[in-house]
Each structure stands twice: as C-alpha cells, then as structure tokens.
Amino acid sequence: MGTKDSKAKEYLSDNTRFSEICNYVLFDGEKVIKPEDLKECDTTEVLSVFGIDKKQIVKQKWRDLLKSVSVKHTGQMYVILIGAEAQTDIHYAMPVKTMIYDALNYGEQVNEAKKRHRKNKDYRSSDEFLSGFTLMIS
C-alpha cells in the first residue's frame, strides 16, 4: 500500500469520519450510524472449501477496513458489516476485488452457521442440513 493509500486508510479509520460518510451514502445524511457503535473487525477474509478433486482450497485476502454496527432503522434492527478500500487513485477492477472480499466473508458466515446448527442438531430437513441454514419460523 502506497503512502497516499495509507493516509486514506488512516483518515477513514476514525469512527466519526467513517460514520458520517456511511450516513451520507446509506441514509441520506440521517444520523443512523453513531461513531461509538462502530466496532473494528478482523480485515482478514479466509475461506476453506473442498474442490472437485476433494483437495482443500484456501483463499485469503485482506481488506483495508471492516467495521460492524448494530442500528435500528425503520423499526427494524440490523447488524451491518461495512468494508472499505482506501484508494486515492482509480482502480477499475475495485468492484470485482470487493465482490471477492464479500464472497469470502459470506462463505465464512455460511461455514459458521453450519457448525452452529450441526452442534445444536436443529435441522428440520435435508435442505437445511445441505445449506447449513435453518428456516426461521416466527
């Protein structure tokens, strides 16, 4: 990471600045995300999967910033993960790069859900077992 990108990352690391940018972009400036509610997350994205030949494939990437926040908006409670890449110069492939980060993060969330449901033995169907998710019934 270059000096300019390091400075951009340092600038965005400040929770007040980060929350103001997120509120402007996500909520039309409404102060939904509060700086004190932002929590730093591990920026390492790792996913292990088994390929067609049964060999384990491991992918690891690092984001510049990843923060989580719980917000109440429109009567609902949301847990939001917000990742940021500090780029001072144009990077035309950045949308693809961030999609890879997001896919790795989602894959890890699926693996964690599978582990939790297998431990709790709360699957009600083979579909739930296969996907690693259970159907939420309210």
N, C-alpha and C positions, 0 to 999 in steps of 0.2 A: 504494500500500500504506500502510495507516494505521500509527500508532506502535505499537499493540499487536501488529499482524501483523509489523512489523519486528523487534520484540523476540522474538517467537516464532521467526522465521526465524533470528535471531542465536543463540537458545538451541539450536535444532536443528542449527546449523552445526557445533557441537562434536562431533567424531568419537566421543568417549567416550559422550556422551549419545545420539547417533544410533545407535550400535551397541547400546547397552543397550535402547533402545526396540525396535529391529528384532529383537534376540534374544528379547525378551519376547514380541513379537507373532508372529514367524515360527517360532521354535524352542522355545517354552515355557520360555524363560529360559536354555536351554543356550547357553554362550558360543561360538557358531559364528562370528559376525562379530566380528573384532577391530578396534579403532579404528585401529590402524596400517595395516590392509589397505584401508581405505576411501580411495577416490580421488575428488576432485571432478571432475565432468563439466560440460561446457557445458550450461547450462539452456535454451538456445535450441532450440526444435523447429521445423524448417523442412522443408517438403516441396513439391517442384515436380512437378506432373503435367499431362498434357495432357487437356483436356476433350473432349467430343464434337465440338465445332467446331474442334478442333486448336489452340485457343488455350491457352497455358500458364497454369495456375492455381498461384499460390504462396500457401501458408499459413505463417504464422509465429506461434508462441506462446512464452511464457517460463514455465518452472516456477520455484518458489521454490528448490528444492534438487534436485540429481540427483547420486547417488554410485554408483560401481561398486565391486564387491568380488569377488574370487575366493575361494570357500570349498570346502572338502572336507567333505561331509556324506553320511552313509550309504554310504560307499565311493565316491562319485562326486564329480567336480569340477564346480562350477557357477560361471559368471560371472553375477552378479546386478546389475541396474540397479535402484536404488531411488530413486523420486522422492517428494518431499514437498511439500505445500502447507501453509504456515503460516497457519492460520485460527484466530482467537480467538473469532469469532462464527460462528454456524451459517450455512452456505451450502448450501441444499438442492439446488442443482444441481452441487455439487462432484463427485459421481461421474461426471457427464457431462463436466465440464471435464477431469477426469483421464483419462477414456477418450479424449478428443480428443488430449491430450498423448501418451498411449501409442500411439495410432494413427499420429500423425505420426512418432514415434520408430521404430515398426515399419516404416513406409513408407520411411524413410531407410535402415534396415538392409537392406531389400529392394533399394533402389537401389544401395547399396554392394556387395551380393553380386552383382548383375547386372554391375556394372562389373568386378569382380574376375574373374568367370567368363568374361566376354567377352574380357578381356585375356589370360587363361590358355587360352582356347579349349578348355575341358574339359567342355563339354556333351556328353552321350551320346544325347540325344533332343530332339525338338522341344518336348516337355513341359518339359524342364529349361530350354531356351532361353526359352520363353514365360514361365515363372515366375521365372526368374532364380536358381533354386536347383538344385543337383545332388543326386542321391540319394547318401547316404553308404553305402558298402558296406564292411562290416567283415570 
